[in-house]
Amino acid sequence: MFDAVIVGGGPAGMAAALTLGRAHRSVLLLDAEEGRNAPAEKVHNLLTRDGTPPDQLRKLGREELAAYPAVRIRTGTCAAAYVLDDGGFRLDLSDGGTAQARRLLLATGLADELPKPRGIEALWGRSAFHCPYCHGYECTGKPVAVIGAEPARVRLALQLSRFAADVVLCTDGEPLDPASRLKLESNGVAVRCEAIARVEGTGAQLEQIVFESGPALARDAVFVVNVPRQRSDLAVRLGCAFLADGSVEVNEFGQTSVRGVYAAGDMARRATVPMPLAAVVTAAASGTVAGAVIDQDLVCADFDLPNPFASAVG
């Protein structure tokens, strides 16, 4: 019986394991080694580790966790989870084994469904991006395209125009309202409304956007709208509440609607946050908070104390 099983070995899961390990809580960390940011060359916006490759960051995290004997790391994931009569959990592991835990933390993350146009997949994380805070700075002084016609895409194009050399909004055949066009063009952002046939590049480096009609557009980077989805269905099978965008709903302590089940990282958010936060640093922070609250939850259970964090979702 572990004090906690953490499903997911990314920044959120490792941060929670570190917090719990330092509290001398027995922890099993299940890591499927399928990081969402694996295609990216570097991790950014992480103080003291800005520019570190994702695989190197994972290696450093595992090295730090190895110093805490209460933390065990196992390659794999959880195939099924069941709530026991005593409020704990039984887990069927992907390698055929089983484990039991008093508390369960889901940090299984999201996977990205990449949009059209054809050719984006080969460029993803290197010259095709979705987050200006993860990769915007690297576009400084470069020609950049933003694909889409929605207000959020207009806002992103204007945001990037502050430091990119040349920004073009490509609506991919969708209409753009006159007010948005005027706002863009008056701030130096050009607009291309033709449907996009494909993007072309050498290796992972974008070279041009090819339209169904009209001349190709030479670009060094493109920002697209990805569709994130839950990497695991464990939260569904456990009966956790979800928000409209598919995020697992948690409160400020990382608690889900199921007693004893916590969630952290980009797979979960509070209802007051308008979108999932994908940065490594925010994932790690949420894991640290969840780890500390799990420890306090167990302290209260062990010593029959009032629980100041007993305010699960719903």
C-alpha positions as CSV (number, residue, x, y, z in Angstrom):
1,M,0.0,0.0,0.0
2,F,1.6,3.3,-1.1
3,D,0.6,6.6,0.4
4,A,0.2,7.9,-3.2
5,V,0.4,6.6,-6.7
6,I,1.1,9.2,-9.3
7,V,0.2,8.4,-12.9
8,G,2.3,10.4,-15.2
9,G,6.1,11.2,-15.0
10,G,6.1,14.7,-16.6
11,P,6.8,17.9,-14.8
12,A,3.6,17.8,-12.7
13,G,4.1,14.2,-11.7
14,M,7.7,14.5,-10.8
15,A,7.2,17.7,-8.8
16,A,4.4,16.0,-6.8
17,A,6.7,13.0,-6.2
18,L,9.5,15.3,-5.0
19,T,7.2,17.0,-2.6
20,L,5.8,13.8,-1.2
21,G,9.2,12.1,-1.1
22,R,10.5,14.9,1.0
23,A,7.6,14.4,3.3
24,H,8.6,10.7,3.7
25,R,5.5,9.5,1.9
26,S,5.8,6.2,0.0
27,V,5.1,7.0,-3.7
28,L,4.9,5.0,-6.8
29,L,5.5,7.2,-9.9
30,L,4.3,5.6,-13.2
31,D,6.0,7.1,-16.2
32,A,4.9,6.2,-19.7
33,E,7.7,8.3,-21.1
34,E,5.4,10.0,-23.7
35,G,6.0,13.7,-23.0
36,R,3.8,16.2,-24.8
37,N,6.8,18.4,-25.4
38,A,9.1,15.7,-26.8
39,P,9.1,17.1,-30.3
40,A,10.3,20.5,-29.1
41,E,14.0,21.3,-29.2
42,K,14.1,23.1,-25.9
43,V,11.9,24.0,-22.9
44,H,11.4,27.7,-22.2
45,N,10.1,29.9,-19.5
46,L,11.5,27.7,-16.8
47,L,13.7,29.7,-14.5
48,T,17.3,28.3,-14.2
49,R,16.5,25.7,-16.9
50,D,15.5,27.9,-19.8
51,G,16.6,26.3,-23.1
52,T,17.0,22.8,-21.6
53,P,16.0,19.9,-24.0
54,P,12.9,18.1,-22.8
55,D,14.6,14.7,-22.5
56,Q,17.4,16.3,-20.5
57,L,14.9,17.9,-18.1
58,R,13.3,14.5,-17.5
59,K,16.7,13.0,-16.8
60,L,17.5,15.7,-14.3
61,G,14.2,15.2,-12.6
62,R,14.7,11.5,-12.2
63,E,18.2,12.0,-10.8
64,E,16.8,14.3,-8.2
65,L,14.0,11.9,-7.3
66,A,16.6,9.1,-6.9
67,A,17.8,10.8,-3.7
68,Y,14.5,10.0,-1.9
69,P,14.1,6.4,-1.0
70,A,10.4,6.7,-0.5
71,V,9.9,7.4,-4.2
72,R,9.8,4.5,-6.6
73,I,9.7,5.0,-10.4
74,R,8.2,2.4,-12.7
75,T,8.0,2.6,-16.5
76,G,4.5,2.2,-17.7
77,T,1.1,3.5,-16.8
78,C,-2.2,2.5,-15.2
79,A,-4.6,0.4,-17.2
80,A,-7.5,0.6,-14.7
81,A,-8.2,2.1,-11.3
82,Y,-10.8,1.2,-8.7
83,V,-12.0,2.9,-5.6
84,L,-11.9,0.5,-2.6
85,D,-14.4,0.3,0.3
86,D,-11.9,2.0,2.6
87,G,-11.5,5.0,0.3
88,G,-8.2,3.9,-1.1
89,F,-7.5,2.7,-4.7
90,R,-6.4,-0.5,-6.5
91,L,-4.5,0.0,-9.7
92,D,-4.0,-2.4,-12.5
93,L,-0.7,-1.6,-14.2
94,S,0.1,-1.8,-17.9
95,D,2.8,-4.4,-17.2
96,G,0.3,-6.7,-15.6
97,G,1.1,-5.8,-12.0
98,T,-1.1,-4.2,-9.4
99,A,-0.7,-1.6,-6.8
100,Q,-2.7,-0.1,-4.0
101,A,-2.7,3.5,-2.8
102,R,-4.3,5.7,-0.2
103,R,-4.4,8.6,-2.6
104,L,-4.2,8.9,-6.4
105,L,-2.8,11.8,-8.5
106,L,-3.5,11.9,-12.2
107,A,-0.8,13.7,-14.2
108,T,-1.3,11.9,-17.5
109,G,-1.2,15.1,-19.5
110,L,-2.6,16.0,-22.9
111,A,-1.8,14.9,-26.5
112,D,-2.0,17.3,-29.5
113,E,-4.2,16.6,-32.5
114,L,-2.5,18.6,-35.2
115,P,-4.5,20.6,-37.6
116,K,-4.3,21.0,-41.3
117,P,-2.6,22.1,-43.5
118,R,-0.7,19.1,-44.8
119,G,2.9,19.2,-43.7
120,I,2.5,20.6,-40.2
121,E,3.4,17.3,-38.4
122,A,7.0,17.3,-39.7
123,L,7.5,20.8,-38.4
124,W,5.7,20.5,-35.0
125,G,7.6,21.9,-32.1
126,R,10.5,23.1,-34.3
127,S,9.0,25.7,-36.6
128,A,5.2,25.1,-36.2
129,F,4.0,26.2,-32.8
130,H,0.8,27.0,-30.8
131,C,2.1,28.9,-27.8
132,P,3.7,32.4,-28.1
133,Y,5.2,32.1,-24.6
134,C,6.9,28.8,-25.3
135,H,8.3,29.7,-28.7
136,G,7.5,33.3,-29.5
137,Y,10.8,34.8,-28.5
138,E,12.7,32.5,-30.9
139,C,10.7,34.2,-33.7
140,T,12.3,37.6,-33.0
141,G,13.2,39.3,-36.2
142,K,11.8,36.5,-38.4
143,P,9.0,36.3,-40.9
144,V,6.0,34.6,-39.2
145,A,2.5,33.4,-40.2
146,V,-0.5,32.9,-38.0
147,I,-3.3,30.6,-39.3
148,G,-6.9,31.3,-38.5
149,A,-9.5,34.1,-38.6
150,E,-11.0,34.0,-35.1
151,P,-10.5,36.9,-32.7
152,A,-7.9,34.9,-30.8
153,R,-5.8,34.5,-34.0
154,V,-6.0,38.2,-34.7
155,R,-4.8,39.0,-31.2
156,L,-1.9,36.5,-31.6
157,A,-0.9,38.1,-34.9
158,L,-0.9,41.5,-33.3
159,Q,1.1,40.2,-30.3
160,L,3.8,38.7,-32.5
161,S,4.0,41.8,-34.6
162,R,5.7,43.5,-31.6
163,F,9.0,41.6,-32.3
164,A,8.7,39.4,-35.4
165,A,10.1,41.0,-38.5
166,D,7.0,40.4,-40.6
167,V,3.7,38.8,-39.6
168,V,1.0,37.6,-42.0
169,L,-2.4,36.4,-40.8
170,C,-3.5,33.5,-43.1
171,T,-7.3,32.9,-42.8
172,D,-7.2,29.6,-44.8
173,G,-10.3,30.5,-46.8
174,E,-12.3,31.8,-43.8
175,P,-13.8,35.3,-43.9
176,L,-12.2,38.1,-41.8
177,D,-14.4,40.8,-40.5
178,P,-13.5,44.4,-41.8
179,A,-12.8,45.7,-38.4
180,S,-10.2,43.0,-37.7
181,R,-8.6,43.5,-41.1
182,L,-8.3,47.2,-40.5
183,K,-6.8,46.7,-37.1
184,L,-4.2,44.2,-38.5
185,E,-3.2,46.3,-41.5
186,S,-3.0,49.5,-39.5
187,N,-0.5,47.7,-37.3
188,G,1.6,46.3,-40.2
189,V,0.1,42.8,-40.2
190,A,-0.7,41.7,-43.8
191,V,-3.7,39.3,-44.5
192,R,-3.9,36.4,-46.9
193,C,-7.4,34.9,-47.3
194,E,-6.7,32.1,-49.8
195,A,-7.2,28.4,-48.8
196,I,-3.9,26.8,-47.8
197,A,-2.8,23.7,-49.7
198,R,0.2,22.7,-47.6
199,V,3.3,23.9,-45.8
200,E,6.7,23.0,-47.1
201,G,10.1,22.9,-45.4
202,T,13.4,21.1,-45.2
203,G,13.5,18.7,-42.3
204,A,11.7,20.4,-39.4
205,Q,12.3,23.9,-40.7
206,L,9.4,25.7,-42.4
207,E,10.2,27.4,-45.7
208,Q,6.9,28.4,-47.3
209,I,3.2,28.2,-47.1
210,V,1.6,27.1,-50.4
211,F,-1.9,28.3,-51.2
212,E,-4.6,26.8,-53.5
213,S,-4.2,30.0,-55.5
214,G,-1.8,32.9,-55.5
215,P,2.0,33.0,-54.8
216,A,3.5,31.0,-52.0
217,L,4.5,32.8,-48.8
218,A,8.0,32.4,-47.5
219,R,8.0,32.0,-43.7
220,D,10.4,30.9,-41.0
221,A,7.7,29.9,-38.5
222,V,3.9,29.4,-38.3
223,F,1.5,29.4,-35.4
224,V,-1.5,27.1,-35.7
225,V,-4.5,26.0,-33.5
226,N,-3.9,22.6,-32.1
227,V,-6.6,20.5,-30.5
228,P,-5.5,19.0,-27.1
229,R,-7.1,15.8,-25.9
230,Q,-6.7,13.7,-22.7
231,R,-3.9,11.2,-23.1
232,S,-5.6,8.8,-20.6
233,D,-9.3,7.9,-19.9
234,L,-8.6,7.2,-16.2
235,A,-10.4,10.3,-15.1
236,V,-13.5,9.4,-17.1
237,R,-13.6,5.9,-15.7
238,L,-13.1,7.2,-12.1
239,G,-16.1,9.5,-12.6
240,C,-14.2,12.8,-12.3
241,A,-16.0,16.0,-13.4
242,F,-14.9,17.6,-16.6
243,L,-15.1,21.1,-18.0
244,A,-16.5,21.9,-21.5
245,D,-13.1,21.9,-23.2
246,G,-12.3,18.4,-21.9
247,S,-10.1,19.5,-19.0
248,V,-10.5,17.6,-15.7
249,E,-12.0,20.0,-13.2
250,V,-10.0,20.7,-10.1
251,N,-10.1,23.2,-7.3
252,E,-7.2,25.4,-6.2
253,F,-5.7,22.4,-4.4
254,G,-5.7,20.0,-7.3
255,Q,-8.7,18.0,-5.9
256,T,-11.1,16.5,-8.4
257,S,-14.8,15.7,-7.8
258,V,-13.8,12.2,-6.6
259,R,-12.6,12.0,-3.0
260,G,-8.9,11.0,-2.9
261,V,-8.3,11.6,-6.6
262,Y,-6.2,14.6,-7.5
263,A,-5.1,15.9,-10.9
264,A,-2.3,18.2,-12.0
265,G,-0.6,19.6,-15.1
266,D,-2.1,20.6,-18.4
267,M,-4.8,17.9,-18.2
268,A,-6.7,19.8,-15.4
269,R,-7.7,23.3,-14.6
270,R,-10.0,25.3,-12.3
271,A,-13.2,26.6,-13.7
272,T,-12.0,30.2,-13.3
273,V,-9.0,29.7,-15.6
274,P,-10.1,30.2,-19.2
275,M,-7.9,27.6,-20.8
276,P,-5.4,24.8,-19.9
277,L,-2.0,26.2,-19.1
278,A,0.7,24.2,-21.0
279,A,3.9,25.7,-19.6
280,V,6.3,23.3,-17.9
281,V,6.6,25.7,-14.9
282,T,2.9,25.9,-14.3
283,A,2.6,22.1,-14.6
284,A,5.4,21.7,-12.0
285,A,3.8,24.2,-9.7
286,S,0.4,22.4,-9.8
287,G,2.2,19.2,-9.0
288,T,3.9,20.7,-6.0
289,V,0.6,22.1,-4.7
290,A,-1.2,18.7,-5.2
291,G,1.7,16.9,-3.5
292,A,1.6,19.1,-0.4
293,V,-2.2,18.9,-0.2
294,I,-2.1,15.1,-0.5
295,D,0.4,15.0,2.4
296,Q,-1.8,17.2,4.5
297,D,-4.8,15.1,3.7
298,L,-2.9,12.0,4.9
299,V,-1.7,13.8,8.1
300,C,-5.3,14.6,8.9
301,A,-6.4,11.1,8.3
302,D,-3.5,9.6,10.3
303,F,-4.1,11.8,13.4
304,D,-7.8,12.3,13.2
305,L,-7.5,16.1,12.6
306,P,-9.8,18.5,10.8
307,N,-8.8,18.8,7.1
308,P,-8.4,22.4,6.0
309,F,-8.4,21.3,2.4
310,A,-11.6,19.3,2.4
311,S,-13.3,21.2,-0.3
312,A,-13.3,18.9,-3.3
313,V,-14.9,20.1,-6.6
314,G,-18.7,20.0,-6.5
